């Protein structure tokens, strides 16, 4: 099988090894003449980033980069990025990197056309209709990890630097016009990032699958996404140069983000406050809190998880699936408790209060209350 394809669900996806060479062509196709490449500080000096800039420069599109992006991007990063975009006279964004670079790049492209503060576009009801669509800049997304799936998403997660809360900012125009999924860009990922981002993809698929809302298309995508993670994440972790494993993990990441149109749940509700306060890696945080949330949700999802386990070739129904998650975490070096990530017990009440109002809480199969959130945090830490 040749792992090369052109997809259009939910956007145009140019998938395959070496396809980063098409970057300039796709930028031009969506009308960019002077794009701004947005990435994080760690990626900025790396060869894959410099190569992308060289491709743009060789095509006459300039060599502009903004990399003042924190691991959990915030409103200060966003304000600086919008200023860089406007000061440079740019007309589009190349969102390049993992979740932080992708999320902030999309948010910059969105906010250059707005006069209202970013918090006015939080994913609440129809708040997205407040936006002025005329000035939103086009986006080409280039993921360099296989986890977040932000390259096919209609939202960005931005931390409010004053309240230390993560907010989901939504608009249909956040969806990139073109996404380039080149698994060669993920070959250099350290093992810990391969593990954390891979578990993020798994969490997206798992929570979408378990969400009580009706969306059969997402349900099916989530189930197959879990299968890809099960088969290929250990391979990618063991051998970072395994391009087949890297490619299938990029697929799983995109599938997870497409699937969670159906909803997310308490795994994300818990991890968002932890990441906002302690600046932990999002995917790794998801991986740590996953088992306690599975136990909490068991009364509502036992049958559904048993069906998933059968599809994945795991015997033992819910218990077999739960044991598989523990084994996978151990194989990938995921810590058993949040304390290993530097999280303390002194802010449980604060984090629980944040968790129950997180936008993802409403998708949990069992209602997340203040009391249950505190209990879960205590079990996780």
Protein Blocks (a to p, Z undefined) as FASTA:
>chain_A
ZZddddfbfbdcdedehilmmmmmmmmmnopabdcddddfklmmpmklmmmmmmmmmnon
ojaddfbbcfbdcfklmmmmmmmmmmnopabdcdeddfklmmmmmmmmmmmmpcbdfklm
ccehjlmmmpcfklpccdddddfbdfkommmccbdcdddfklopacddddfklpcfbdcd
dfklmmmpcfklmmmmmmmmmmmmmmmmmpmbdcfklmmmmmmmmmmmmmmmmmmmmmmm
lmklmmmmmmmmmmmmmmmmnopcfklmmmmmmmmmnopafklmmmmmmmmmmmmmmmmm
mmmmmmmmmmnopghijmlmmmmmmmmmmmnopafbfklnopafklmmmmmmmmmmgfkl
mmpfbdcdfklmmmmmmmmZZ
